[in-house]
Amino acid sequence: MNQNTDANAHTCLDPIFDQVNSYYAERGIFQGQFGFGEKAAIVVIDFAYGWTDEKYAGGSKRLDAPVENTAKLIQAARPLNIPIIFTTSPYRPKTGDQPFKSAADPSVGFHPWDARAVEIDARLDPQSSDFVIEKENASAFFGTHLTAYLIQHKVDTLLITGCSTSACVRATATDAKGYRFKPIVIGDCVGDRVAALHVFTLFDLQSRFADVVSLDETLDYLKRH
């Protein structure tokens, strides 16, 4: 990820953030934390090649750092038998059935969407024991078995990584809250094609829908469990 771009976006938005924070503080609202719970699972949102490889129209080099940080998180989690869930999109070349306004839309000059586009990025070292969801909507919960899977594994805390911060990450975090899981968005492990949307969404998620924490904080939590 281009840290300078993100820093510039944050600087431009800081006056707005300060104003909103003052407004919330005056009224004593949106100040709490969900905190980490007793049993966590990791959900990696759409870190497949169609998003992480810039050869595809929907891909972006801005996701390199979040992918690498997510790989560190997964490496720490595997010895602890923490459930790991990946999401991607279905690939249906015969029917062409893809969501509207999708990264799979045809784009002249870029690699056409193919079976590789929906493969999980190898840098994350996905294993056959991981739960892979082919979702057709922004949220990892909508129309999938994610809720049942988390309940089956007695999970109360969802560690959210992936892309894009302003779309599928946000939708998943919001639904996680709705289902009464503790939504924890790991700021170092999520990314967006647009720096301003990434920065603003993390601010808004932290205010109302999730806890936004660092990778280091999350690794410390895993060490305690």
mmCIF file of the C-alpha atoms, coordinates in Angstrom:
data_MODEL
# 
_entry.id   MODEL 
# 
loop_
_atom_site.group_PDB 
_atom_site.id 
_atom_site.type_symbol 
_atom_site.label_atom_id 
_atom_site.label_alt_id 
_atom_site.label_comp_id 
_atom_site.label_asym_id 
_atom_site.label_entity_id 
_atom_site.label_seq_id 
_atom_site.pdbx_PDB_ins_code 
_atom_site.Cartn_x 
_atom_site.Cartn_y 
_atom_site.Cartn_z 
_atom_site.occupancy 
_atom_site.B_iso_or_equiv 
_atom_site.pdbx_formal_charge 
_atom_site.auth_seq_id 
_atom_site.auth_comp_id 
_atom_site.auth_asym_id 
_atom_site.auth_atom_id 
_atom_site.pdbx_PDB_model_num 
ATOM 1   C CA . MET A 1 1   ? 0.000   0.000   0.000   1.00 0.00 ? 1   MET A CA 1 
ATOM 2   C CA . ASN A 1 2   ? 1.167   3.514   -0.744  1.00 0.00 ? 2   ASN A CA 1 
ATOM 3   C CA . GLN A 1 3   ? 1.570   4.849   2.774   1.00 0.00 ? 3   GLN A CA 1 
ATOM 4   C CA . ASN A 1 4   ? 2.173   8.405   1.536   1.00 0.00 ? 4   ASN A CA 1 
ATOM 5   C CA . THR A 1 5   ? -1.137  8.424   -0.304  1.00 0.00 ? 5   THR A CA 1 
ATOM 6   C CA . ASP A 1 6   ? -2.942  7.175   2.777   1.00 0.00 ? 6   ASP A CA 1 
ATOM 7   C CA . ALA A 1 7   ? -1.181  9.743   4.957   1.00 0.00 ? 7   ALA A CA 1 
ATOM 8   C CA . ASN A 1 8   ? -2.213  12.533  2.589   1.00 0.00 ? 8   ASN A CA 1 
ATOM 9   C CA . ALA A 1 9   ? -5.807  11.341  2.615   1.00 0.00 ? 9   ALA A CA 1 
ATOM 10  C CA . HIS A 1 10  ? -5.780  11.202  6.407   1.00 0.00 ? 10  HIS A CA 1 
ATOM 11  C CA . THR A 1 11  ? -4.343  14.730  6.649   1.00 0.00 ? 11  THR A CA 1 
ATOM 12  C CA . CYS A 1 12  ? -7.069  16.098  4.375   1.00 0.00 ? 12  CYS A CA 1 
ATOM 13  C CA . LEU A 1 13  ? -9.795  14.400  6.404   1.00 0.00 ? 13  LEU A CA 1 
ATOM 14  C CA . ASP A 1 14  ? -8.387  15.181  9.873   1.00 0.00 ? 14  ASP A CA 1 
ATOM 15  C CA . PRO A 1 15  ? -10.406 18.413  10.358  1.00 0.00 ? 15  PRO A CA 1 
ATOM 16  C CA . ILE A 1 16  ? -13.600 16.508  9.564   1.00 0.00 ? 16  ILE A CA 1 
ATOM 17  C CA . PHE A 1 17  ? -12.639 13.668  11.892  1.00 0.00 ? 17  PHE A CA 1 
ATOM 18  C CA . ASP A 1 18  ? -11.888 16.127  14.697  1.00 0.00 ? 18  ASP A CA 1 
ATOM 19  C CA . GLN A 1 19  ? -15.262 17.805  14.261  1.00 0.00 ? 19  GLN A CA 1 
ATOM 20  C CA . VAL A 1 20  ? -17.130 14.491  14.276  1.00 0.00 ? 20  VAL A CA 1 
ATOM 21  C CA . ASN A 1 21  ? -15.188 13.185  17.274  1.00 0.00 ? 21  ASN A CA 1 
ATOM 22  C CA . SER A 1 22  ? -15.997 16.365  19.215  1.00 0.00 ? 22  SER A CA 1 
ATOM 23  C CA . TYR A 1 23  ? -19.671 15.994  18.319  1.00 0.00 ? 23  TYR A CA 1 
ATOM 24  C CA . TYR A 1 24  ? -19.725 12.379  19.540  1.00 0.00 ? 24  TYR A CA 1 
ATOM 25  C CA . ALA A 1 25  ? -17.752 13.197  22.705  1.00 0.00 ? 25  ALA A CA 1 
ATOM 26  C CA . GLU A 1 26  ? -20.109 16.053  23.673  1.00 0.00 ? 26  GLU A CA 1 
ATOM 27  C CA . ARG A 1 27  ? -22.997 13.622  23.642  1.00 0.00 ? 27  ARG A CA 1 
ATOM 28  C CA . GLY A 1 28  ? -21.120 10.647  25.060  1.00 0.00 ? 28  GLY A CA 1 
ATOM 29  C CA . ILE A 1 29  ? -22.057 8.432   22.114  1.00 0.00 ? 29  ILE A CA 1 
ATOM 30  C CA . PHE A 1 30  ? -20.109 5.948   20.010  1.00 0.00 ? 30  PHE A CA 1 
ATOM 31  C CA . GLN A 1 31  ? -17.320 5.871   22.584  1.00 0.00 ? 31  GLN A CA 1 
ATOM 32  C CA . GLY A 1 32  ? -17.373 2.199   23.543  1.00 0.00 ? 32  GLY A CA 1 
ATOM 33  C CA . GLN A 1 33  ? -15.394 -0.822  22.413  1.00 0.00 ? 33  GLN A CA 1 
ATOM 34  C CA . PHE A 1 34  ? -16.535 -4.340  21.594  1.00 0.00 ? 34  PHE A CA 1 
ATOM 35  C CA . GLY A 1 35  ? -13.176 -5.718  22.666  1.00 0.00 ? 35  GLY A CA 1 
ATOM 36  C CA . PHE A 1 36  ? -11.731 -9.132  21.892  1.00 0.00 ? 36  PHE A CA 1 
ATOM 37  C CA . GLY A 1 37  ? -13.776 -12.089 23.051  1.00 0.00 ? 37  GLY A CA 1 
ATOM 38  C CA . GLU A 1 38  ? -13.005 -15.663 24.039  1.00 0.00 ? 38  GLU A CA 1 
ATOM 39  C CA . LYS A 1 39  ? -12.906 -17.441 20.655  1.00 0.00 ? 39  LYS A CA 1 
ATOM 40  C CA . ALA A 1 40  ? -11.828 -15.811 17.408  1.00 0.00 ? 40  ALA A CA 1 
ATOM 41  C CA . ALA A 1 41  ? -12.035 -16.664 13.739  1.00 0.00 ? 41  ALA A CA 1 
ATOM 42  C CA . ILE A 1 42  ? -10.332 -14.875 10.854  1.00 0.00 ? 42  ILE A CA 1 
ATOM 43  C CA . VAL A 1 43  ? -12.263 -13.914 7.742   1.00 0.00 ? 43  VAL A CA 1 
ATOM 44  C CA . VAL A 1 44  ? -10.191 -12.832 4.735   1.00 0.00 ? 44  VAL A CA 1 
ATOM 45  C CA . ILE A 1 45  ? -12.400 -10.871 2.366   1.00 0.00 ? 45  ILE A CA 1 
ATOM 46  C CA . ASP A 1 46  ? -11.696 -11.231 -1.372  1.00 0.00 ? 46  ASP A CA 1 
ATOM 47  C CA . PHE A 1 47  ? -7.918  -11.459 -1.351  1.00 0.00 ? 47  PHE A CA 1 
ATOM 48  C CA . ALA A 1 48  ? -8.070  -13.384 -4.628  1.00 0.00 ? 48  ALA A CA 1 
ATOM 49  C CA . TYR A 1 49  ? -6.071  -12.497 -7.718  1.00 0.00 ? 49  TYR A CA 1 
ATOM 50  C CA . GLY A 1 50  ? -8.905  -10.548 -9.321  1.00 0.00 ? 50  GLY A CA 1 
ATOM 51  C CA . TRP A 1 51  ? -8.362  -7.995  -6.549  1.00 0.00 ? 51  TRP A CA 1 
ATOM 52  C CA . THR A 1 52  ? -4.686  -8.414  -5.650  1.00 0.00 ? 52  THR A CA 1 
ATOM 53  C CA . ASP A 1 53  ? -3.144  -8.667  -9.151  1.00 0.00 ? 53  ASP A CA 1 
ATOM 54  C CA . GLU A 1 54  ? -3.152  -5.373  -11.033 1.00 0.00 ? 54  GLU A CA 1 
ATOM 55  C CA . LYS A 1 55  ? -3.252  -7.229  -14.357 1.00 0.00 ? 55  LYS A CA 1 
ATOM 56  C CA . TYR A 1 56  ? -6.997  -7.458  -13.716 1.00 0.00 ? 56  TYR A CA 1 
ATOM 57  C CA . ALA A 1 57  ? -9.042  -4.262  -13.930 1.00 0.00 ? 57  ALA A CA 1 
ATOM 58  C CA . GLY A 1 58  ? -10.190 -4.675  -10.339 1.00 0.00 ? 58  GLY A CA 1 
ATOM 59  C CA . GLY A 1 59  ? -6.720  -5.473  -9.021  1.00 0.00 ? 59  GLY A CA 1 
ATOM 60  C CA . SER A 1 60  ? -4.462  -3.059  -7.179  1.00 0.00 ? 60  SER A CA 1 
ATOM 61  C CA . LYS A 1 61  ? -0.872  -2.946  -5.922  1.00 0.00 ? 61  LYS A CA 1 
ATOM 62  C CA . ARG A 1 62  ? -2.267  -0.989  -2.978  1.00 0.00 ? 62  ARG A CA 1 
ATOM 63  C CA . LEU A 1 63  ? -3.286  -4.344  -1.530  1.00 0.00 ? 63  LEU A CA 1 
ATOM 64  C CA . ASP A 1 64  ? 0.258   -5.755  -1.336  1.00 0.00 ? 64  ASP A CA 1 
ATOM 65  C CA . ALA A 1 65  ? 0.912   -4.612  2.233   1.00 0.00 ? 65  ALA A CA 1 
ATOM 66  C CA . PRO A 1 66  ? -2.506  -5.718  3.571   1.00 0.00 ? 66  PRO A CA 1 
ATOM 67  C CA . VAL A 1 67  ? -2.035  -9.138  1.925   1.00 0.00 ? 67  VAL A CA 1 
ATOM 68  C CA . GLU A 1 68  ? 1.425   -9.532  3.444   1.00 0.00 ? 68  GLU A CA 1 
ATOM 69  C CA . ASN A 1 69  ? 0.172   -8.441  6.869   1.00 0.00 ? 69  ASN A CA 1 
ATOM 70  C CA . THR A 1 70  ? -2.738  -10.869 6.635   1.00 0.00 ? 70  THR A CA 1 
ATOM 71  C CA . ALA A 1 71  ? -0.257  -13.641 5.828   1.00 0.00 ? 71  ALA A CA 1 
ATOM 72  C CA . LYS A 1 72  ? 1.553   -12.820 9.097   1.00 0.00 ? 72  LYS A CA 1 
ATOM 73  C CA . LEU A 1 73  ? -1.747  -12.996 10.982  1.00 0.00 ? 73  LEU A CA 1 
ATOM 74  C CA . ILE A 1 74  ? -2.643  -16.355 9.451   1.00 0.00 ? 74  ILE A CA 1 
ATOM 75  C CA . GLN A 1 75  ? 0.815   -17.747 10.197  1.00 0.00 ? 75  GLN A CA 1 
ATOM 76  C CA . ALA A 1 76  ? 0.384   -16.817 13.866  1.00 0.00 ? 76  ALA A CA 1 
ATOM 77  C CA . ALA A 1 77  ? -3.155  -18.221 13.989  1.00 0.00 ? 77  ALA A CA 1 
ATOM 78  C CA . ARG A 1 78  ? -2.614  -21.656 12.457  1.00 0.00 ? 78  ARG A CA 1 
ATOM 79  C CA . PRO A 1 79  ? -0.819  -23.258 15.439  1.00 0.00 ? 79  PRO A CA 1 
ATOM 80  C CA . LEU A 1 80  ? -3.706  -22.067 17.628  1.00 0.00 ? 80  LEU A CA 1 
ATOM 81  C CA . ASN A 1 81  ? -6.335  -23.871 15.508  1.00 0.00 ? 81  ASN A CA 1 
ATOM 82  C CA . ILE A 1 82  ? -8.188  -20.633 14.877  1.00 0.00 ? 82  ILE A CA 1 
ATOM 83  C CA . PRO A 1 83  ? -10.780 -21.045 12.116  1.00 0.00 ? 83  PRO A CA 1 
ATOM 84  C CA . ILE A 1 84  ? -9.751  -19.291 8.901   1.00 0.00 ? 84  ILE A CA 1 
ATOM 85  C CA . ILE A 1 85  ? -12.347 -18.291 6.337   1.00 0.00 ? 85  ILE A CA 1 
ATOM 86  C CA . PHE A 1 86  ? -11.674 -16.967 2.860   1.00 0.00 ? 86  PHE A CA 1 
ATOM 87  C CA . THR A 1 87  ? -14.198 -15.321 0.574   1.00 0.00 ? 87  THR A CA 1 
ATOM 88  C CA . THR A 1 88  ? -14.071 -14.932 -3.175  1.00 0.00 ? 88  THR A CA 1 
ATOM 89  C CA . SER A 1 89  ? -16.514 -14.670 -6.060  1.00 0.00 ? 89  SER A CA 1 
ATOM 90  C CA . PRO A 1 90  ? -17.951 -17.560 -8.061  1.00 0.00 ? 90  PRO A CA 1 
ATOM 91  C CA . TYR A 1 91  ? -16.642 -18.040 -11.596 1.00 0.00 ? 91  TYR A CA 1 
ATOM 92  C CA . ARG A 1 92  ? -19.325 -18.995 -14.098 1.00 0.00 ? 92  ARG A CA 1 
ATOM 93  C CA . PRO A 1 93  ? -17.897 -18.625 -17.603 1.00 0.00 ? 93  PRO A CA 1 
ATOM 94  C CA . LYS A 1 94  ? -20.750 -20.497 -19.316 1.00 0.00 ? 94  LYS A CA 1 
ATOM 95  C CA . THR A 1 95  ? -23.603 -18.443 -17.905 1.00 0.00 ? 95  THR A CA 1 
ATOM 96  C CA . GLY A 1 96  ? -21.727 -15.183 -17.406 1.00 0.00 ? 96  GLY A CA 1 
ATOM 97  C CA . ASP A 1 97  ? -23.682 -14.799 -14.167 1.00 0.00 ? 97  ASP A CA 1 
ATOM 98  C CA . GLN A 1 98  ? -21.800 -12.133 -12.232 1.00 0.00 ? 98  GLN A CA 1 
ATOM 99  C CA . PRO A 1 99  ? -23.003 -9.380  -9.876  1.00 0.00 ? 99  PRO A CA 1 
ATOM 100 C CA . PHE A 1 100 ? -23.654 -5.961  -11.369 1.00 0.00 ? 100 PHE A CA 1 
ATOM 101 C CA . LYS A 1 101 ? -20.878 -3.387  -10.868 1.00 0.00 ? 101 LYS A CA 1 
ATOM 102 C CA . SER A 1 102 ? -18.398 -6.177  -10.322 1.00 0.00 ? 102 SER A CA 1 
ATOM 103 C CA . ALA A 1 103 ? -14.638 -6.448  -10.591 1.00 0.00 ? 103 ALA A CA 1 
ATOM 104 C CA . ALA A 1 104 ? -15.486 -9.198  -13.085 1.00 0.00 ? 104 ALA A CA 1 
ATOM 105 C CA . ASP A 1 105 ? -16.974 -6.733  -15.577 1.00 0.00 ? 105 ASP A CA 1 
ATOM 106 C CA . PRO A 1 106 ? -15.199 -6.811  -18.975 1.00 0.00 ? 106 PRO A CA 1 
ATOM 107 C CA . SER A 1 107 ? -12.486 -4.148  -19.199 1.00 0.00 ? 107 SER A CA 1 
ATOM 108 C CA . VAL A 1 108 ? -10.644 -3.479  -22.432 1.00 0.00 ? 108 VAL A CA 1 
ATOM 109 C CA . GLY A 1 109 ? -6.887  -3.432  -21.947 1.00 0.00 ? 109 GLY A CA 1 
ATOM 110 C CA . PHE A 1 110 ? -6.857  -5.636  -18.835 1.00 0.00 ? 110 PHE A CA 1 
ATOM 111 C CA . HIS A 1 111 ? -6.655  -9.389  -18.370 1.00 0.00 ? 111 HIS A CA 1 
ATOM 112 C CA . PRO A 1 112 ? -10.150 -10.878 -18.748 1.00 0.00 ? 112 PRO A CA 1 
ATOM 113 C CA . TRP A 1 113 ? -11.776 -12.374 -15.681 1.00 0.00 ? 113 TRP A CA 1 
ATOM 114 C CA . ASP A 1 114 ? -10.953 -16.067 -15.521 1.00 0.00 ? 114 ASP A CA 1 
ATOM 115 C CA . ALA A 1 115 ? -10.700 -19.016 -13.130 1.00 0.00 ? 115 ALA A CA 1 
ATOM 116 C CA . ARG A 1 116 ? -7.439  -17.655 -11.695 1.00 0.00 ? 116 ARG A CA 1 
ATOM 117 C CA . ALA A 1 117 ? -9.136  -14.372 -10.776 1.00 0.00 ? 117 ALA A CA 1 
ATOM 118 C CA . VAL A 1 118 ? -11.164 -16.106 -8.066  1.00 0.00 ? 118 VAL A CA 1 
ATOM 119 C CA . GLU A 1 119 ? -8.254  -18.139 -6.648  1.00 0.00 ? 119 GLU A CA 1 
ATOM 120 C CA . ILE A 1 120 ? -7.045  -17.067 -3.200  1.00 0.00 ? 120 ILE A CA 1 
ATOM 121 C CA . ASP A 1 121 ? -3.686  -15.291 -3.428  1.00 0.00 ? 121 ASP A CA 1 
ATOM 122 C CA . ALA A 1 122 ? -0.947  -17.871 -2.806  1.00 0.00 ? 122 ALA A CA 1 
ATOM 123 C CA . ARG A 1 123 ? 0.887   -15.471 -0.472  1.00 0.00 ? 123 ARG A CA 1 
ATOM 124 C CA . LEU A 1 124 ? -1.810  -16.325 2.088   1.00 0.00 ? 124 LEU A CA 1 
ATOM 125 C CA . ASP A 1 125 ? -0.994  -20.041 1.861   1.00 0.00 ? 125 ASP A CA 1 
ATOM 126 C CA . PRO A 1 126 ? -4.629  -21.266 1.931   1.00 0.00 ? 126 PRO A CA 1 
ATOM 127 C CA . GLN A 1 127 ? -5.076  -24.827 3.215   1.00 0.00 ? 127 GLN A CA 1 
ATOM 128 C CA . SER A 1 128 ? -7.667  -27.470 2.369   1.00 0.00 ? 128 SER A CA 1 
ATOM 129 C CA . SER A 1 129 ? -8.959  -27.252 5.953   1.00 0.00 ? 129 SER A CA 1 
ATOM 130 C CA . ASP A 1 130 ? -9.905  -23.574 5.535   1.00 0.00 ? 130 ASP A CA 1 
ATOM 131 C CA . PHE A 1 131 ? -13.524 -22.613 4.873   1.00 0.00 ? 131 PHE A CA 1 
ATOM 132 C CA . VAL A 1 132 ? -13.891 -20.945 1.461   1.00 0.00 ? 132 VAL A CA 1 
ATOM 133 C CA . ILE A 1 133 ? -17.046 -18.978 0.687   1.00 0.00 ? 133 ILE A CA 1 
ATOM 134 C CA . GLU A 1 134 ? -18.043 -18.039 -2.855  1.00 0.00 ? 134 GLU A CA 1 
ATOM 135 C CA . LYS A 1 135 ? -20.147 -14.995 -2.111  1.00 0.00 ? 135 LYS A CA 1 
ATOM 136 C CA . GLU A 1 136 ? -22.287 -13.052 -4.552  1.00 0.00 ? 136 GLU A CA 1 
ATOM 137 C CA . ASN A 1 137 ? -22.848 -9.974  -2.424  1.00 0.00 ? 137 ASN A CA 1 
ATOM 138 C CA . ALA A 1 138 ? -20.703 -7.542  -0.500  1.00 0.00 ? 138 ALA A CA 1 
ATOM 139 C CA . SER A 1 139 ? -21.153 -9.101  2.928   1.00 0.00 ? 139 SER A CA 1 
ATOM 140 C CA . ALA A 1 140 ? -19.562 -12.455 3.736   1.00 0.00 ? 140 ALA A CA 1 
ATOM 141 C CA . PHE A 1 141 ? -22.753 -13.204 5.670   1.00 0.00 ? 141 PHE A CA 1 
ATOM 142 C CA . PHE A 1 142 ? -25.447 -12.490 3.081   1.00 0.00 ? 142 PHE A CA 1 
ATOM 143 C CA . GLY A 1 143 ? -26.693 -15.698 1.471   1.00 0.00 ? 143 GLY A CA 1 
ATOM 144 C CA . THR A 1 144 ? -23.843 -17.816 2.890   1.00 0.00 ? 144 THR A CA 1 
ATOM 145 C CA . HIS A 1 145 ? -23.285 -20.333 5.698   1.00 0.00 ? 145 HIS A CA 1 
ATOM 146 C CA . LEU A 1 146 ? -20.871 -18.100 7.597   1.00 0.00 ? 146 LEU A CA 1 
ATOM 147 C CA . THR A 1 147 ? -23.111 -17.516 10.624  1.00 0.00 ? 147 THR A CA 1 
ATOM 148 C CA . ALA A 1 148 ? -23.764 -21.238 11.096  1.00 0.00 ? 148 ALA A CA 1 
ATOM 149 C CA . TYR A 1 149 ? -20.062 -22.005 10.681  1.00 0.00 ? 149 TYR A CA 1 
ATOM 150 C CA . LEU A 1 150 ? -19.085 -19.466 13.360  1.00 0.00 ? 150 LEU A CA 1 
ATOM 151 C CA . ILE A 1 151 ? -21.732 -20.758 15.758  1.00 0.00 ? 151 ILE A CA 1 
ATOM 152 C CA . GLN A 1 152 ? -20.601 -24.338 15.158  1.00 0.00 ? 152 GLN A CA 1 
ATOM 153 C CA . HIS A 1 153 ? -17.067 -23.344 16.151  1.00 0.00 ? 153 HIS A CA 1 
ATOM 154 C CA . LYS A 1 154 ? -18.284 -21.335 19.159  1.00 0.00 ? 154 LYS A CA 1 
ATOM 155 C CA . VAL A 1 155 ? -16.776 -18.128 17.773  1.00 0.00 ? 155 VAL A CA 1 
ATOM 156 C CA . ASP A 1 156 ? -17.645 -14.792 19.371  1.00 0.00 ? 156 ASP A CA 1 
ATOM 157 C CA . THR A 1 157 ? -14.950 -12.598 17.764  1.00 0.00 ? 157 THR A CA 1 
ATOM 158 C CA . LEU A 1 158 ? -14.484 -12.055 14.030  1.00 0.00 ? 158 LEU A CA 1 
ATOM 159 C CA . LEU A 1 159 ? -11.075 -10.765 12.943  1.00 0.00 ? 159 LEU A CA 1 
ATOM 160 C CA . ILE A 1 160 ? -11.736 -9.078  9.599   1.00 0.00 ? 160 ILE A CA 1 
ATOM 161 C CA . THR A 1 161 ? -9.114  -8.583  6.896   1.00 0.00 ? 161 THR A CA 1 
ATOM 162 C CA . GLY A 1 162 ? -9.317  -8.103  3.138   1.00 0.00 ? 162 GLY A CA 1 
ATOM 163 C CA . CYS A 1 163 ? -10.757 -5.730  0.580   1.00 0.00 ? 163 CYS A CA 1 
ATOM 164 C CA . SER A 1 164 ? -12.233 -3.416  -0.182  1.00 0.00 ? 164 SER A CA 1 
ATOM 165 C CA . THR A 1 165 ? -12.399 -1.435  3.047   1.00 0.00 ? 165 THR A CA 1 
ATOM 166 C CA . SER A 1 166 ? -15.269 0.745   1.860   1.00 0.00 ? 166 SER A CA 1 
ATOM 167 C CA . ALA A 1 167 ? -17.349 -2.081  0.398   1.00 0.00 ? 167 ALA A CA 1 
ATOM 168 C CA . CYS A 1 168 ? -17.095 -5.767  1.303   1.00 0.00 ? 168 CYS A CA 1 
ATOM 169 C CA . VAL A 1 169 ? -15.091 -5.230  4.519   1.00 0.00 ? 169 VAL A CA 1 
ATOM 170 C CA . ARG A 1 170 ? -17.568 -2.631  5.718   1.00 0.00 ? 170 ARG A CA 1 
ATOM 171 C CA . ALA A 1 171 ? -20.586 -4.784  4.830   1.00 0.00 ? 171 ALA A CA 1 
ATOM 172 C CA . THR A 1 172 ? -19.116 -7.820  6.592   1.00 0.00 ? 172 THR A CA 1 
ATOM 173 C CA . ALA A 1 173 ? -18.265 -5.848  9.740   1.00 0.00 ? 173 ALA A CA 1 
ATOM 174 C CA . THR A 1 174 ? -21.739 -4.314  9.851   1.00 0.00 ? 174 THR A CA 1 
ATOM 175 C CA . ASP A 1 175 ? -23.426 -7.709  9.496   1.00 0.00 ? 175 ASP A CA 1 
ATOM 176 C CA . ALA A 1 176 ? -21.106 -9.237  12.094  1.00 0.00 ? 176 ALA A CA 1 
ATOM 177 C CA . LYS A 1 177 ? -22.345 -6.633  14.569  1.00 0.00 ? 177 LYS A CA 1 
ATOM 178 C CA . GLY A 1 178 ? -25.920 -7.375  13.557  1.00 0.00 ? 178 GLY A CA 1 
ATOM 179 C CA . TYR A 1 179 ? -25.417 -11.064 14.343  1.00 0.00 ? 179 TYR A CA 1 
ATOM 180 C CA . ARG A 1 180 ? -23.891 -10.124 17.723  1.00 0.00 ? 180 ARG A CA 1 
ATOM 181 C CA . PHE A 1 181 ? -20.332 -11.184 16.974  1.00 0.00 ? 181 PHE A CA 1 
ATOM 182 C CA . LYS A 1 182 ? -17.519 -8.879  18.056  1.00 0.00 ? 182 LYS A CA 1 
ATOM 183 C CA . PRO A 1 183 ? -16.357 -7.288  14.771  1.00 0.00 ? 183 PRO A CA 1 
ATOM 184 C CA . ILE A 1 184 ? -12.638 -6.483  14.817  1.00 0.00 ? 184 ILE A CA 1 
ATOM 185 C CA . VAL A 1 185 ? -11.276 -4.844  11.668  1.00 0.00 ? 185 VAL A CA 1 
ATOM 186 C CA . ILE A 1 186 ? -7.483  -5.048  11.474  1.00 0.00 ? 186 ILE A CA 1 
ATOM 187 C CA . GLY A 1 187 ? -6.464  -1.756  9.924   1.00 0.00 ? 187 GLY A CA 1 
ATOM 188 C CA . ASP A 1 188 ? -3.088  -2.995  8.649   1.00 0.00 ? 188 ASP A CA 1 
ATOM 189 C CA . CYS A 1 189 ? -4.766  -5.971  6.960   1.00 0.00 ? 189 CYS A CA 1 
ATOM 190 C CA . VAL A 1 190 ? -7.476  -4.226  4.930   1.00 0.00 ? 190 VAL A CA 1 
ATOM 191 C CA . GLY A 1 191 ? -7.160  -2.076  1.838   1.00 0.00 ? 191 GLY A CA 1 
ATOM 192 C CA . ASP A 1 192 ? -9.023  -0.142  -0.803  1.00 0.00 ? 192 ASP A CA 1 
ATOM 193 C CA . ARG A 1 193 ? -8.309  1.139   -4.285  1.00 0.00 ? 193 ARG A CA 1 
ATOM 194 C CA . VAL A 1 194 ? -9.067  4.662   -3.054  1.00 0.00 ? 194 VAL A CA 1 
ATOM 195 C CA . ALA A 1 195 ? -7.025  6.025   -0.132  1.00 0.00 ? 195 ALA A CA 1 
ATOM 196 C CA . ALA A 1 196 ? -9.666  8.510   1.034   1.00 0.00 ? 196 ALA A CA 1 
ATOM 197 C CA . LEU A 1 197 ? -12.373 5.840   1.148   1.00 0.00 ? 197 LEU A CA 1 
ATOM 198 C CA . HIS A 1 198 ? -10.072 3.508   3.086   1.00 0.00 ? 198 HIS A CA 1 
ATOM 199 C CA . VAL A 1 199 ? -9.258  6.146   5.707   1.00 0.00 ? 199 VAL A CA 1 
ATOM 200 C CA . PHE A 1 200 ? -12.817 7.443   6.043   1.00 0.00 ? 200 PHE A CA 1 
ATOM 201 C CA . THR A 1 201 ? -14.340 3.967   6.280   1.00 0.00 ? 201 THR A CA 1 
ATOM 202 C CA . LEU A 1 202 ? -11.977 2.888   9.048   1.00 0.00 ? 202 LEU A CA 1 
ATOM 203 C CA . PHE A 1 203 ? -12.895 6.034   10.962  1.00 0.00 ? 203 PHE A CA 1 
ATOM 204 C CA . ASP A 1 204 ? -16.619 5.425   10.529  1.00 0.00 ? 204 ASP A CA 1 
ATOM 205 C CA . LEU A 1 205 ? -16.408 1.715   11.342  1.00 0.00 ? 205 LEU A CA 1 
ATOM 206 C CA . GLN A 1 206 ? -14.513 2.479   14.543  1.00 0.00 ? 206 GLN A CA 1 
ATOM 207 C CA . SER A 1 207 ? -17.105 5.070   15.500  1.00 0.00 ? 207 SER A CA 1 
ATOM 208 C CA . ARG A 1 208 ? -20.165 2.893   15.112  1.00 0.00 ? 208 ARG A CA 1 
ATOM 209 C CA . PHE A 1 209 ? -19.854 -0.623  13.776  1.00 0.00 ? 209 PHE A CA 1 
ATOM 210 C CA . ALA A 1 210 ? -16.572 -2.286  14.791  1.00 0.00 ? 210 ALA A CA 1 
ATOM 211 C CA . ASP A 1 211 ? -13.289 -1.967  16.616  1.00 0.00 ? 211 ASP A CA 1 
ATOM 212 C CA . VAL A 1 212 ? -10.403 -0.989  14.350  1.00 0.00 ? 212 VAL A CA 1 
ATOM 213 C CA . VAL A 1 213 ? -7.118  -2.314  15.714  1.00 0.00 ? 213 VAL A CA 1 
ATOM 214 C CA . SER A 1 214 ? -3.549  -2.824  14.528  1.00 0.00 ? 214 SER A CA 1 
ATOM 215 C CA . LEU A 1 215 ? -1.940  -6.091  13.515  1.00 0.00 ? 215 LEU A CA 1 
ATOM 216 C CA . ASP A 1 216 ? 0.354   -5.861  16.557  1.00 0.00 ? 216 ASP A CA 1 
ATOM 217 C CA . GLU A 1 217 ? -2.615  -5.564  18.915  1.00 0.00 ? 217 GLU A CA 1 
ATOM 218 C CA . THR A 1 218 ? -4.220  -8.579  17.285  1.00 0.00 ? 218 THR A CA 1 
ATOM 219 C CA . LEU A 1 219 ? -1.065  -10.674 17.500  1.00 0.00 ? 219 LEU A CA 1 
ATOM 220 C CA . ASP A 1 220 ? -0.800  -9.797  21.217  1.00 0.00 ? 220 ASP A CA 1 
ATOM 221 C CA . TYR A 1 221 ? -4.406  -10.994 21.669  1.00 0.00 ? 221 TYR A CA 1 
ATOM 222 C CA . LEU A 1 222 ? -3.629  -14.287 19.927  1.00 0.00 ? 222 LEU A CA 1 
ATOM 223 C CA . LYS A 1 223 ? -0.579  -14.814 22.151  1.00 0.00 ? 223 LYS A CA 1 
ATOM 224 C CA . ARG A 1 224 ? -2.839  -14.518 25.207  1.00 0.00 ? 224 ARG A CA 1 
ATOM 225 C CA . HIS A 1 225 ? -5.093  -17.253 23.882  1.00 0.00 ? 225 HIS A CA 1 
# 
